[in-house]
Amino acid sequence: KISYNSTVALNGFSEGKAEITLDENTILEADVVVASDGSRSRIRRTIFQDEIMKAVLENEVVNIIENEELAGKIESNFLKFHHENGGLTFGILKLSSSKILWYCQFDITKHFINEDYTPDCIKQFMLDNFDNWNPLISSIIEGSGYENAHIWRVYELEKLNPFYHQNVVFIGDAAHPLIPFTSQGVTSALKDSFTLTQLLAEGNDLQETFSKYEEDRKSEIEIHIKNGRALLEQFLLPLNEQPKNTLPISYK
Ligand SMILES: Cc1cc2nc3c(=O)[nH]c(=O)nc-3n(C[C@H](O)[C@H](O)[C@H](O)COP(=O)(O)OP(=O)(O)OC[C@H]3O[C@@H](n4cnc5c(N)ncnc54)[C@H](O)[C@@H]3O)c2cc1C
């Protein structure tokens, strides 16, 4: 049975099963829990209560807009603009003849956004920080609606937890929140689920399966975490101090 729109919580473990609550009323005794509840995983925090989530010095505004006139002005290739002092970028990706995805990355110690996060506050933040940039950026900022603009407040785990505990196993952001500069969040979540599925299908002992899964995936994730932190350091530097010719994503 698949339950949609249910909030899942972990109550604890008894007799080799995990006790799960759906919407605070239905209790399930689970043989296996594959936790994929995202970077702030409630299940992970229930199990690893001492974990430390740290705010990352970079946050993002991400927006997708429908505007045929603006989309008509943009080539299909990805465009990214950097402030010469570092810590501020604007990226543009045309998704279709009428749809544009744009985002900005900002150093939270230098650029402050009103934490009400209303559409008006987000627009004001964009006008304050980007209005005198390239005219294409000004026209996008002014021509955008902000109802669906998203503030990505970025957090990372100070130290990775194990990827499993008893019969609960974590995949995707629940196992390993990755900072945006890696560009590896979706790919890593897919690779986790593929690897875990293959191993579960072998039908071996659960602890052995989870241990192999962790062994297979953790080393790659640690590389992305290290690369992500290095890319963050670069982003915060003025352009003339940033190393040249580095690929702006993490790769193994
Ligand atoms: C604005 C933004 C832009 C991004 N851009 C990129 C990008 O360009 N490239 C990239 O690779 N990655 C990007 N990422 C990261 C990417 O979205 C994640 O790495 C990816 O979605 C992880 O997938 P996931 O399934 O592990 O977690 P999620 O996609 O976060 O899914 C977790 C799901 O669990 C649900 N959930 C949470 N708690 C509970 C609960 N208690 N009970 C039930 N359900 C629950 C949530 O509602 C959500 O649907 C971006 C993230 C953001 C926020």
The ligand as a Gaussian input file, in Angstrom:
#p B3LYP/6-31G(d) Opt

LIG

0 1
 C       16.290000      25.511000      -4.662000
 C       17.060000      24.246000      -4.877000
 C       17.766000      24.055000      -6.057000
 C       18.490000      22.872000      -6.267000
 N       19.174000      22.705000      -7.435000
 C       19.826000      21.553000      -7.665000
 C       20.492000      21.318000      -8.905000
 O       20.501000      22.176000      -9.802000
 N       21.124000      20.128000      -9.086000
 C       21.128000      19.166000      -8.121000
 O       21.696000      18.083000      -8.327000
 N       20.513000      19.362000      -6.930000
 C       19.868000      20.525000      -6.686000
 N       19.246000      20.721000      -5.481000
 C       19.350000      19.663000      -4.466000
 C       18.356000      18.560000      -4.796000
 O       17.049000      19.118000      -4.857000
 C       18.418000      17.479000      -3.720000
 O       19.742000      17.023000      -3.558000
 C       17.542000      16.298000      -4.116000
 O       16.200000      16.732000      -4.296000
 C       17.615000      15.225000      -3.039000
 O       16.590000      14.294000      -3.252000
 P       15.949000      13.538000      -2.014000
 O       14.885000      12.675000      -2.601000
 O       17.016000      12.924000      -1.197000
 O       15.314000      14.674000      -1.093000
 P       14.131000      15.699000      -1.397000
 O       14.016000      15.986000      -2.857000
 O       14.346000      16.834000      -0.457000
 O       12.826000      14.903000      -0.993000
 C       12.504000      14.648000       0.357000
 C       11.001000      14.471000       0.423000
 O       10.658000      13.995000       1.722000
 C        9.521000      14.698000       2.156000
 N        9.549000      14.668000       3.629000
 C       10.365000      15.343000       4.479000
 N       10.102000      15.015000       5.746000
 C        9.099000      14.100000       5.707000
 C        8.390000      13.375000       6.704000
 N        8.666000      13.500000       8.008000
 N        7.405000      12.532000       6.301000
 C        7.117000      12.373000       4.981000
 N        7.768000      13.020000       3.992000
 C        8.740000      13.877000       4.359000
 C        9.672000      16.102000       1.579000
 O        8.415000      16.748000       1.516000
 C       10.232000      15.775000       0.199000
 O        9.205000      15.544000      -0.723000
 C       18.509000      21.883000      -5.258000
 C       17.801000      22.079000      -4.062000
 C       17.085000      23.251000      -3.872000
 C       16.333000      23.447000      -2.576000

